[in-house]
Amino acid sequence: LNSYMIEEGVPSAKLVASFLSAVVSTDEESASETELRMGKLHHSQVTLSDDDTNALVMSFDGVADPADERGRLEIWSDIEREVGRRFRYTLSFYGNAKSNESRARALYLPLLRRICQRSGIRLVGKRYDLGGKCLIGGSGRLTASYPIAPTDIVDILPLVKHGASVAGESFVPCSFNGGLGSVSLHILLNDVKMIYDAAHTRLSQGVELSIALEYLNETAALCQRVVETTFHPQIQKCFKLTATAYANSNDLDLALVAAEKCLTVSVALNGFDSSEAYNAHVAMADIYFSQGKIVEGMKHYRAVMFLGEAMAGPNYSLAALYFSVGRQYVEAGGHEDALRFYEVASKKRNQDRVIDGIIGRHYALALARLERFKEAFDCEKNTFNLYSAHYGEGHDRTKESAKYMNHFMTLAVQHGRLQQQKDKDNAKSSAADAIANQLLAAEDARTPNKNNKANKRRTK
């Protein structure tokens, strides 16, 4: 992208949009596919003026533009050549000639996110059609690029590299005003370091929580006096530990206030799609669940699920998150909802076999609560096989799983017998109702005949 900008001379939104569209796609659209797509979206899109259209289209008045001369194949060829030259590495998931299996494993949303972070590109927050076909330069058509259009490029920020950055990224946006504290500014105060370490030690040991809170408040105040703002990683760490200290002392209201501050500072410093914001959402969800506010906690847990898949892709280990949400529904009495979350958690990819066994156990218990004992037995059988292969048949977990499996089998047999007896009783009741209906019908049929004979006698 840097070489393309140097070749063009002046960075443009058209060039950046074409490059990003090529990176997050698998093929290029044909002319008929573009017409069909534009026809479907024509009624929902706002029509641009002629000047805006002329500034954003791929070719206009026959003027040659480097962005119009490259297609997706040319862009990916340049990327593969650069990767091979710099790192002696061949791309396996991304690129031109890849198998369908590799394309299915490619993570386009995390790739787009990382490219924008490392390049200073800011996009409009909306849903993009990633991993499909694209429309970029080389077509000569009077159409904006797709799936990322030039109008989606909000800004391109200059980045500066800090080798001693205290943040997670070495490249950070360059700020030309004093409105926002630098995330790479070290606070070289011995008092701050000593007080923060003392508070962290007391929290780790679980002793003198009130003194630890005083130390954390003093650390945050000193840092704020130095940088003249609350937006600094050190202050964010203080808010995080403060929320933990209040939660450990069962003061959940103050813990929630500190967690909200931590989330606000994390989003302001690192963006909403950062690991710090991810952890802050988890902390707020746990506090809401501790307060019994299931609805508010679920909102943050859903944000955690979205961020996990956005930052690490759909193959990210989200089984534990879905399992935690299912447990909250169980405590709230929503067994049907809990069952759906357990089902999703059991299908998610997970590297820890112990967690798979725990999820399988709770999944079986949820089925048993709904009197689906046969399915609960099958689910517990899978857990037993997993424990047997991982621990052996003599392990306590395996023996416990065998007891659960036998218990579910007993309940399934009893439930089956009760169901059979219930079916027999229903059959007898249905037969008795049928006989009664027949008798009533016969009686109703004889009643008109009696009435006719009586009328005839009266007439005579």
Beta strands, then each sheet from edge to edge (+ up, - down):
strand 1: 27-28
strand 2: 121-123
strand 3: 133-134
strand 4: 153-156
strand 5: 159-161
strand 6: 171-173
sheet 1: 1+ 3+
sheet 2: 2+ 4-
sheet 3: 5+ 6-
end
